[in-house]
């Protein structure tokens, strides 16, 4: 037997899934940069060791390595910033969607209650009721 769950549960699962997806995407992009940096550091260090005999070439590769590492830090910072801002934007949007949804549910519930009360308030009065305002004529008795 399946139980019916609240629509707010689906909203929570959807927003948590989006935030998790953004976080995992950012981590994947950062890991790709780290793997690329590792491979390139191995290649550059092997080229530097090959060029150890030439001082000028070693200085050139050293400067190239420093520039590469600086660009790697910039790319990691940009990836981190974009990931965090996307997560914050998703939480912000999910919060507003949830707030608007809660207001909609409250307004529809209040409208349903008001409709129910107005239906009872304007219902016709029962004529046979003792408290009705209909005046009964006295019955004439014959003597």
MODELLER restraints for C-alpha pairs under 7 A, 6 or more apart:
rsr = mdl.restraints
at = mdl.atoms
rsr.add(forms.Gaussian(group=physical.xy_distance, feature=features.Distance(at['CA:15:A'], at['CA:94:A']), mean=5.86, stdev=0.5))
rsr.add(forms.Gaussian(group=physical.xy_distance, feature=features.Distance(at['CA:19:A'], at['CA:87:A']), mean=5.49, stdev=0.5))
rsr.add(forms.Gaussian(group=physical.xy_distance, feature=features.Distance(at['CA:19:A'], at['CA:90:A']), mean=6.44, stdev=0.5))
rsr.add(forms.Gaussian(group=physical.xy_distance, feature=features.Distance(at['CA:22:A'], at['CA:83:A']), mean=6.45, stdev=0.5))
rsr.add(forms.Gaussian(group=physical.xy_distance, feature=features.Distance(at['CA:22:A'], at['CA:86:A']), mean=6.73, stdev=0.5))
rsr.add(forms.Gaussian(group=physical.xy_distance, feature=features.Distance(at['CA:22:A'], at['CA:87:A']), mean=6.10, stdev=0.5))
rsr.add(forms.Gaussian(group=physical.xy_distance, feature=features.Distance(at['CA:23:A'], at['CA:83:A']), mean=6.44, stdev=0.5))
rsr.add(forms.Gaussian(group=physical.xy_distance, feature=features.Distance(at['CA:23:A'], at['CA:87:A']), mean=6.98, stdev=0.5))
rsr.add(forms.Gaussian(group=physical.xy_distance, feature=features.Distance(at['CA:26:A'], at['CA:79:A']), mean=6.46, stdev=0.5))
rsr.add(forms.Gaussian(group=physical.xy_distance, feature=features.Distance(at['CA:26:A'], at['CA:80:A']), mean=6.79, stdev=0.5))
rsr.add(forms.Gaussian(group=physical.xy_distance, feature=features.Distance(at['CA:26:A'], at['CA:83:A']), mean=5.19, stdev=0.5))
rsr.add(forms.Gaussian(group=physical.xy_distance, feature=features.Distance(at['CA:30:A'], at['CA:76:A']), mean=6.20, stdev=0.5))
rsr.add(forms.Gaussian(group=physical.xy_distance, feature=features.Distance(at['CA:30:A'], at['CA:79:A']), mean=6.67, stdev=0.5))
rsr.add(forms.Gaussian(group=physical.xy_distance, feature=features.Distance(at['CA:48:A'], at['CA:58:A']), mean=5.70, stdev=0.5))
rsr.add(forms.Gaussian(group=physical.xy_distance, feature=features.Distance(at['CA:48:A'], at['CA:61:A']), mean=6.23, stdev=0.5))
rsr.add(forms.Gaussian(group=physical.xy_distance, feature=features.Distance(at['CA:51:A'], at['CA:57:A']), mean=6.02, stdev=0.5))
rsr.add(forms.Gaussian(group=physical.xy_distance, feature=features.Distance(at['CA:51:A'], at['CA:58:A']), mean=5.63, stdev=0.5))
rsr.add(forms.Gaussian(group=physical.xy_distance, feature=features.Distance(at['CA:52:A'], at['CA:58:A']), mean=5.92, stdev=0.5))
